[in-house]
Amino acid sequence: MTSTDFREPVSSKGPRVRAVPAVTRAVAILRLLGRSSEPMTLKSISQELDMVTSTCLHILRALVEEGLVKVDPGTKRYGLGVGMLALARSVIESSPFPALVQPILDKLSSKWNVTAIGVEVTGLDHMVVLALSRSTAPFRLHVDVGSRFPALISATGRLVAAYSELSEADVERRFKSLRWDQPPDIDAWRKDVQAVRRKGFSLDRGNYINGISLVAVPVFDSKGRMTHSLVAAGLSDQLSGTQSQALAKDMQEESQAISQLLTARN
């Protein structure tokens, strides 16, 4: 099985926000524990995050007190606590998108043998994975619900650029901070963005991840703003140009249906 890195996260240089060190460190600890396959010691957490051990311990104690982190009294190892479930449930319940999109992703994944992903676009800085359905193909993307990526990366990034009001200077600045396996030059990328406006979908063929093709279509709200996207990922040598076009058409029909459902609920 081929394992493919989806590169989470790469920060983009958006508007500056005054840092709150304790909050930033607490979030970093939660993300680290979320990525870890097993509980971690205080030493391993502080070393991984390059954090002073005493500072790390104080933050961990606060997170344990709030139920967001748990600690095994015997091994002194830390992991995410059940308090995270309540927060996650609140996010899911406040957004109908994950529940509405999951059957669609399952259908696309089964029909086309692709990994199908439902993404929320959070402003112009990041996109967040809210739902996914994995394929049976012999590769695995390192992406899970909650993964974050720069808003302009890959196929969805071309959609964001096409349907946003970013200035040319802002686009170029953000584009330069992105990481690709085979980076497109900005002129070719701009042509792709122009094609998105004509076709209504985007294709990344091996730029973001070598050997992987990604197809993305936008999901709009009642005011015509792109709020989400549907993404399909498959091996490039098993997803020809003709197949990608047919897949994109199928995905566009599904995105129109989910746009209508989201609009009806608002």
MITORRO-833471 format. One record per residue (C-alpha): residue in one letter; x, y, z. Coordinates in steps of 0.1 Angstrom, whole numbers, plus 5000, padded with zeros to 4 digits. Each point is the difference from the previous one (the first is absolute). Layout:
aXYZ;...
//
This chain:
m500050005000;t501350344991;s499850265027;t499650364989;d500650315021;f497350274998;r502250245018;e498150145030;p500450285008;v502050284982;s499250345013;s499450284975;k500950365007;g496650155005;p499250315020;r502150025032;v498249915032;r501650085034;a501249675014;v498949875033;p502849765010;a498149795025;v497149944975;t502449934971;r501949745021;a496849845013;v498749964964;a503449864989;i499849745028;l496549904991;r500949964963;l503149805009;l498049765022;g497449974973;r502749904974;s501749755024;s498949644997;e500749945038;p500250215032;m503150215004;t502250095030;l500650355012;k503649984987;s499049894965;i497350274997;s502350285012;q502949884977;e497749964970;l498650355004;d503450155011;m498250125032;v501450065035;t499149695020;s498550205029;t497950214977;c498849694982;l499049845033;h498050305011;i498150014968;l499449625001;r498650035035;a497650274989;l498949794970;v499549695023;e497950215024;e497850104971;g499649644989;l501750074966;v503049795009;k500249695022;v503049865018;d500749645011;p501150025037;g502249694996;t501950084968;k499750385002;r499150004963;y497650254985;g497349964973;l496950184988;g497150005025;v496349954995;g499550375004;m501150034964;l497049794989;a497650265014;l501850274980;a500049794968;r496349925005;s499250375003;v501950084967;i498249724982;e496650095013;s500550364991;s500849914964;p497749774980;f502749954973;p501749695014;a496749805004;l498750114966;v503349944981;q500949665014;p497649794979;i501250194969;l503649935008;d499349645006;k498249984966;l502850174982;s502749795017;s498249684991;k499250094965;w503350144989;n502449835025;v501350335013;t500550155034;a497250255002;i500350305024;g497750275012;v501850335008;e499050325016;v501850324989;t500750215031;g500650344986;l503150054977;d502549845023;h499049635005;m497749724990;v498949735024;v499049644993;l496549945014;a499349654985;l501649744978;s499549664985;r503149794992;s500549804968;t501049644997;a503050104978;p503549905012;f500950335014;r499150205030;l499950385004;h501250135034;v496850205005;d497349985026;v497050195012;g501350325015;s503250024978;r500850364990;f501750124968;p500950344985;a497050134981;l501850044966;i501649664999;s499149724975;a496749984981;t497850175026;g502650285002;r499350084963;l496350025008;v500750245029;a502050224977;a497449994973;y497150095022;s501650245025;e500850374996;l503749975008;s502250264983;e502849884977;a502650115025;d498349815028;v499649694979;e503750004990;r501250055036;r497949715012;f500949784971;k503750035007;s499549855035;l498449684987;r501849664999;w499549774971;d501749684987;q500150154965;p499350375004;p498250174971;d501450334990;i497750285009;d499150094963;a498849644994;w498250005033;r498250324991;k498949844967;d498649715020;v498150255022;q498550174968;a499049654987;v498249945033;r497750304994;r499149854966;k499649645009;g498850025036;f502549745013;s503849965007;l502549734992;d503449965017;r501949734981;g503149915020;n500950365010;y499149975037;i500849635004;n502149824974;g497949734983;i496750115015;s497250184981;l497650215020;v496750134986;a498150275020;v496650174995;p498650305020;v497050005022;f498350345003;d497750165026;s496850194993;k502050314993;g502249844974;r503049985022;m502249694999;t499949855035;h501049644994;s501449774974;l499749634990;v503449844992;a500849674984;a503649855001;g501249714980;l503249864984;s500850204969;d500749694979;q496649865009;l498150334995;s500450104964;g499150344986;t496749884987;q499249835033;s500950315019;q497650214978;a497249755006;l500749995037;a499950385002;k496650004982;d498749755025;m501450205029;q498550334987;e496549845000;e500549895036;s501350345010;q497050174986;a497749775019;i501850065033;s500150384994;q496249994997;l499749795032;l502250245019;t498150304987;a496749845010;r501249955036;n501150365004;
//
